[in-house]
Amino acid sequence: MALFVHLLIVLSFSFLVSGYRPVILMHGIFSGPVTMDTLSDCIQEKHSGTKVLNVDAYNDLDSIVDMWTQVEGVKSKIESFINSNEKVNFICYSQGGLVCRGILEKYQYTGKIGTVISLSSPQAGQYGSTEFMKYLFPNLTTELAYLLFYNKDGQKVSIANYWNDPYHQDLYEKECIFLPKINGKNATYKANFKNVERLVLIGGPDDGVITPWESSQFGFYKTGDKSVIVPMKSQDFYVNDWFGLKSLDEAGKIHTCTMSGINHLDWPENTDVFDKCILPWLD
């Protein structure tokens, strides 16, 4: 009898551990997998035994190569992990959130994608010369960045691929090789993105890097007027459901988490963010 009880306990524990979905972690620009170590530790503390793949690719200065190159490279790193598990979750930080979405739109993973957590990622674009940009382009102003970014050579840099100038939308649509594509009308991308079981959009007003911060939740400046923020549900790509965002929302699959007082660099290391915005969705 005692042996039976022991085996039952062991089997029950094994079921609970294996019941947690594996997680893929994707870092942001000018960083690497070490940035996501705190998140990995938090996952193990709360969900012991969870399989975690902390992507080791396009680290530090390598993170500024163009976005489509990163999409292909990261896809090759995570492919076997996805295929070897029933279903996986994603936590993708900053620029990494766009890399992950590029993969999930371009490639079909029917029934394999659980929760996708976008952690302070410029999903609707970036329009602000922050310290990250000044590291590469110390004298570049927000207003003149389009001159550098919206051309063939400029598009070799990742930041330029999602630079969304509200005063030069014609050039953005014409020259930008990445964000207008994944936010645009594409039946294949839409069908693939709708495979996402749940999308969690995390951001906050004190981020200091993502500009406007509402971009982390698909809001952005009004064309021709950066004093006005157009929320996600009023964006053309949502209203017309170009890549499936509206479909996900109407199915109850989109959730937002907004937290004040969090600097951009602190999102992946703040345990309150993990407990309030991430842990509830890691089923």
Disulfide bonds with the S-S distance in Angstrom:
Cys92-Cys100 2.10
Cys257-Cys277 1.93
